[in-house]
Amino acid sequence: MTHTDRPTDPIPTPLRDFLAASIVHDADTAMRFVADDAVVVDQGETFRGHDDIHAFLRDAGAEFSYTTEQIGSRRIDDTHWVVTLRLEGTFPGGLADLDYRFTLRDDRIAELVIANHEA
């Protein structure tokens, strides 16, 4: 379900498929949409290259139980997108809205920056 109080643009298939795989910690499938030289930054921690990003996707949040819901998406330009996800679960605070800021190159994710949602 997508909330209508935030801008929502249809997201490109590679981003949609990446998010679907990463939400269920299917790192192997998620990596199909990530460039070999990609960089992922999650709350200030940087992961570079296939092995680091694969481990991040496999392990991030695995110690918690939570649900994930897309609550917005915004196209910046042809290669930049922001997708806002709401996580609710057993992690500290119990609720978080996160912006996933994607940079695409040749239909693959070249960069992903995950940070608290900017209201």
C-alpha positions as CSV (number, residue, x, y, z in Angstrom):
1,M,0.0,0.0,0.0
2,T,1.3,3.5,-0.8
3,H,0.1,6.5,1.2
4,T,-1.2,9.4,-0.9
5,D,0.2,12.2,1.4
6,R,3.6,11.9,-0.3
7,P,4.6,12.3,-3.9
8,T,4.5,8.9,-5.7
9,D,6.0,8.4,-9.1
10,P,6.2,4.9,-10.6
11,I,9.7,3.6,-10.0
12,P,11.8,1.9,-12.7
13,T,11.7,-1.9,-12.8
14,P,15.3,-2.4,-11.6
15,L,14.6,-0.4,-8.4
16,R,11.3,-2.1,-7.8
17,D,12.8,-5.5,-8.2
18,F,15.9,-4.6,-6.1
19,L,13.6,-3.4,-3.3
20,A,11.4,-6.4,-3.4
21,A,14.4,-8.7,-3.1
22,S,16.2,-6.6,-0.4
23,I,13.1,-6.4,1.8
24,V,13.1,-10.2,2.1
25,H,17.0,-10.3,2.5
26,D,17.4,-12.1,-0.9
27,A,20.8,-10.6,-1.4
28,D,21.6,-12.9,-4.5
29,T,18.6,-11.6,-6.4
30,A,19.0,-8.0,-5.2
31,M,22.6,-8.0,-6.5
32,R,21.4,-8.6,-10.0
33,F,20.4,-4.9,-10.1
34,V,23.6,-3.5,-8.6
35,A,26.6,-2.3,-10.6
36,D,29.9,-4.1,-10.0
37,D,31.5,-0.9,-8.8
38,A,28.4,0.4,-6.8
39,V,28.5,2.2,-3.5
40,V,25.9,1.9,-0.7
41,V,25.8,4.2,2.2
42,D,23.5,3.3,5.1
43,Q,23.1,5.7,8.0
44,G,26.7,6.9,7.3
45,E,28.4,3.5,6.9
46,T,29.8,2.9,3.4
47,F,29.8,-0.4,1.5
48,R,31.8,-0.8,-1.7
49,G,31.8,-3.5,-4.3
50,H,30.0,-6.8,-4.7
51,D,31.1,-8.6,-1.6
52,D,30.5,-5.8,0.9
53,I,27.2,-4.9,-0.6
54,H,26.1,-8.5,-0.8
55,A,26.9,-9.0,2.9
56,F,25.1,-5.7,3.8
57,L,21.9,-6.8,1.9
58,R,22.0,-10.2,3.5
59,D,22.6,-9.1,7.1
60,A,21.1,-5.6,7.5
61,G,18.3,-5.6,10.1
62,A,18.3,-9.4,10.3
63,E,18.4,-9.2,14.1
64,F,15.0,-7.5,14.2
65,S,11.5,-8.4,13.1
66,Y,9.9,-5.6,11.0
67,T,7.5,-4.8,8.2
68,T,8.4,-2.5,5.3
69,E,6.0,-0.4,3.3
70,Q,6.7,2.0,0.4
71,I,5.1,5.3,1.3
72,G,6.4,7.5,-1.5
73,S,8.7,7.8,-4.5
74,R,10.0,10.7,-6.4
75,R,11.8,10.9,-9.7
76,I,14.6,13.6,-9.6
77,D,15.8,13.1,-13.1
78,D,16.5,10.2,-15.5
79,T,19.1,8.6,-13.3
80,H,18.1,9.7,-9.7
81,W,15.2,8.5,-7.6
82,V,14.1,8.7,-4.0
83,V,12.0,6.0,-2.6
84,T,10.6,6.4,1.0
85,L,10.0,3.3,3.0
86,R,8.4,3.0,6.4
87,L,9.8,0.3,8.7
88,E,7.9,-0.8,11.8
89,G,9.2,-3.4,14.1
90,T,11.3,-4.5,17.1
91,F,14.3,-2.2,16.4
92,P,15.0,0.7,18.8
93,G,12.3,3.3,18.3
94,G,10.0,0.8,16.5
95,L,9.2,3.1,13.6
96,A,11.4,4.7,10.9
97,D,10.8,6.4,7.6
98,L,13.9,6.1,5.4
99,D,14.7,7.6,2.1
100,Y,16.5,5.4,-0.4
101,R,18.3,7.7,-2.8
102,F,19.2,5.8,-5.9
103,T,21.5,6.6,-8.8
104,L,21.0,4.4,-11.9
105,R,23.6,3.7,-14.6
106,D,22.7,1.5,-17.5
107,D,19.6,0.2,-15.6
108,R,21.7,-0.9,-12.6
109,I,22.1,0.8,-9.2
110,A,25.4,2.7,-9.2
111,E,24.8,4.3,-5.8
112,L,22.3,4.0,-3.0
113,V,22.2,6.3,0.0
114,I,19.9,5.3,2.9
115,A,19.1,8.0,5.4
116,N,16.3,9.2,7.6
117,H,13.4,10.7,5.7
118,E,13.6,14.4,5.2
119,A,10.2,15.8,6.0
